[in-house]
Amino acid sequence: MHCNGPVVVCKGPKNIHHFRHKANTSDCVEKRGGGNGMTLEHRFAQNKLLRMWDDVECHKILIRQKNCNCSSNIINLMDFRVDGNVMLLEYRQKHNDKNISWDLAIVSKYGAFIFGIEIEKTNRTKETNRPDTKNWCELLANDVNDNIFGQTPTDCKREPPLCEYCLFILKRKQEKLEQARRFVICNRLKLEEIELKKKKENALKNNCDCVHLCSCHRCTIHDVRGFNECNGCRFLKKI
């Protein structure tokens, strides 16, 4: 740790074992931000979006949402800045009988949830912990901090379900991979068959009666005692 502050060891079944600061005990620049464990980049991204929302001269906060692997659409968060809607930090909402918290949320003047924004710095938000709708997005903190929203959109990192066309393309790719795998296996078997045929022909060319093709059909043996198996095959039968 760069700040030499007190830390605790976190060892659980889900996340990689790591150290973290004790709550409300450190002024480490990597931690300051407001929430427990929230990094400075995370807080900067939140504040940047909030300042842009409050700026009356700002008219574009562009975000590219993926509809599927084959298509996407660009939304402008400023389109929600109507009818007294506001953007709030750390907005809490009930979902599946649990309280969830949004990094940023656009809420109507009556308190109704409209659109949520999650900022990702270290951990991706689980889809099961959020509504299964398109009215929320997840943005990388560095993308928000580095981007000029009025010119280029920031990509949402959520992975939407595949449409029928993408499912068809994925199925075709899997079928082609299976065909290629079978082709490789068939060629390998043919090569092995040719190699075994050559071994047998080479054994028959010799004028010695004690040269045989082993019962494993993979090697020739030269034994005057008349064994029709190699030493390896005889050993495997004993064990």
C-alpha positions, -999 to +999 in steps of 0.1 A: +000+000+000+013+035-009-004+052+020+008+028+048-027+028+062-044-001+080-059-028+058-078-060+062-074-093+043-105-103+022-108-140+015-141-152+001-155-177-024-163-152-051-136-126-055-098-130-057-082-127-023-071-092-017-063-064+008-086-034+013-086-004+036-106-004+068-137+016+064-133+053+072-097+049+083-076+060+053-070+091+032-053+071+004-056+089-029-065+055-045-094+051-022-109+086-017-141+091-035-170+087-011-183+052-011-167+023+006-137+013-014-146+036-043-116+047-063-107+082-073-114+074-110-148+061-101-158+093-082-143+115-110-165+097-136-196+102-114-189+138-108-181+145-145-215+131-156-233+150-129-216+183-138-224+178-175-260+171-166-262+203-145-245+224-172-272+242-191-249+247-221-242+209-224-266+192-248-250+158-254-240+129-233-238+102-259-238+065-250-237+036-275-258+006-263-256-027-280-289-042-291-271-073-301-238-084-317-251-071-350-265-037-341-263-009-316-280+024-310-268+057-296-287+074-269-283+110-256-288+112-218-297+149-222-329+138-239-341+128-204-334+163-191-371+174-194-401+179-173-381+185-141-361+152-143-330+151-121-298+131-119-289+117-085-258+101-069-261+067-052-298+063-059-314+034-040-341+013-055-360-019-046-353-049-070-363-085-064-370-078-027-335-063-023-322-028-021-298-019-049-278+013-054-272+030-087-240+051-091-261+076-110-298+076-117-321+098-137-353+103-117-385+122-124-396+150-102-421+125-086-393+101-077-399+075-104-368+058-118-361+065-155-326+055-163-296+041-143-258+044-149-233+021-134-196+031-134-171+001-136-136+005-123-127-029-108-159-050-107-186-056-134-222-052-122-241-085-123-271-086-146-290-105-120-286-076-096-303-051-120-335-050-140-336-069-172-343-039-193-325-014-216-330+015-193-296+013-177-260+011-189-225+003-175-196+025-184-159+021-178-146+049-154-116+056-176-138+058-208-159+084-190-130+104-178-112+104-211-141+109-235-155+141-249-192+132-249-203+159-273-182+144-301-180+106-296-202+082-277-190+061-248-196+023-252-219+006-228-203-027-215-234-047-210-238-078-232-274-080-245-291-113-254-285-125-290-311-119-317-323-147-340-299-136-367-269-137-344-280-171-330-281-184-366-246-170-373-233-185-341-248-219-349-233-218-384-199-211-370-202-240-345-213-263-374-183-253-395-159-259-366-174-293-361-170-301-398-134-290-396-128-311-366-143-342-382-122-335-414-090-334-393-099-367-375-107-385-408-074-374-424-056-385-393-072-420-395-064-423-432-028-414-426-026-440-398-042-466-421-016-458-449+012-461-424+000-494-411-003-507-447+033-497-454+045-515-422+026-546-433+041-545-468+076-539-454+071-570-432+060-591-461+089-581-482+114-597-458+122-633-466+121-642-429+092-662-416+097-648-381+086-613-391+050-607-382+026-578-378+017-574-341-019-580-331-021-543-321-016-536-359+008-508-351+042-524-351+061-553-367+079-579-346+109-601-354+108-631-331+120-666-340+098-681-313+067-673-334+051-648-310+025-628-329+026-600-303+052-574-294+066-572-259+045-542-251+012-560-259+023-591-239+032-569-210-002-551-210-020-585-210-002-595-178-012-565-158 
